[in-house]
């Protein structure tokens, strides 16, 4: 298993204490996708995450960044 360092999730002081971490279910709800889709994004490296025991936690800024990068305008 590889470790993922979330540079954008680090606070001003370089620590993670100010960062809110979301569960896979919370990310799925926020993005309006299934939990399986979130797991695929994490495993592919498209969405940064931290492994805590047997589960994943996703830094809130990583979700916002993913959505911002994925957004496109039609027209």
C-alpha positions as CSV (number, residue, x, y, z in Angstrom):
1,X,0.0,0.0,0.0
2,X,1.4,3.4,-0.9
3,X,1.2,6.5,1.2
4,X,-0.3,9.6,-0.2
5,X,0.9,13.0,1.1
6,X,-1.7,15.7,0.8
7,X,0.2,18.9,0.4
8,X,-2.9,21.0,-0.1
9,X,-4.4,19.7,3.1
10,X,-1.6,21.0,5.3
11,X,-2.4,24.0,7.3
12,X,-0.4,27.3,7.4
13,X,1.9,25.9,10.0
14,X,2.5,22.7,8.0
15,X,0.4,20.5,10.2
16,X,-2.8,18.7,9.6
17,X,-4.6,19.8,12.8
18,X,-6.8,22.4,11.1
19,X,-7.9,20.0,8.2
20,X,-11.2,18.3,8.3
21,X,-11.2,14.7,7.1
22,X,-14.2,13.2,5.5
23,X,-15.3,9.5,5.4
24,X,-15.9,7.8,2.0
25,X,-19.6,8.0,2.7
26,X,-19.4,11.8,3.3
27,X,-17.4,12.3,0.1
28,X,-19.9,10.2,-1.8
29,X,-22.8,12.3,-0.5
30,X,-21.1,15.6,-1.2
31,X,-20.2,14.5,-4.8
32,X,-23.5,12.7,-5.3
33,X,-21.8,9.5,-6.4
34,X,-21.7,6.0,-5.0
35,X,-19.1,5.0,-2.3
36,X,-17.6,2.6,-4.9
37,X,-16.9,5.6,-7.2
38,X,-15.1,7.3,-4.3
39,X,-13.1,4.1,-3.7
40,X,-12.1,4.0,-7.4
41,X,-11.0,7.6,-7.3
42,X,-8.9,7.0,-4.2
43,X,-7.3,3.8,-5.5
44,X,-6.5,5.3,-8.9
45,X,-4.8,8.3,-7.2
46,X,-7.3,10.9,-8.6
47,X,-8.5,11.7,-5.1
48,X,-6.0,12.1,-2.3
49,X,-6.7,10.1,0.9
50,X,-5.2,8.9,4.1
51,X,-5.6,5.3,5.2
52,X,-6.7,5.0,8.9
53,X,-6.7,1.4,9.9
54,X,-8.9,-0.4,7.3
55,X,-10.7,2.8,6.1
56,X,-9.9,5.9,4.2
57,X,-10.3,9.5,5.2
58,X,-10.2,12.2,2.5
59,X,-9.1,15.8,3.3
60,X,-11.9,18.2,2.6
61,X,-9.6,20.4,0.5
62,X,-8.8,17.4,-1.7
63,X,-12.5,17.0,-2.5
64,X,-12.9,20.6,-3.3
65,X,-9.7,20.5,-5.5
66,X,-10.9,17.4,-7.4
67,X,-14.3,19.0,-8.1
68,X,-12.7,22.2,-9.2
69,X,-10.4,20.4,-11.6
70,X,-13.2,18.3,-12.9
71,X,-15.6,21.2,-13.6
72,X,-16.1,22.3,-17.2
73,X,-18.4,24.7,-18.8
74,X,-20.7,23.8,-21.6
75,X,-21.7,26.1,-24.4
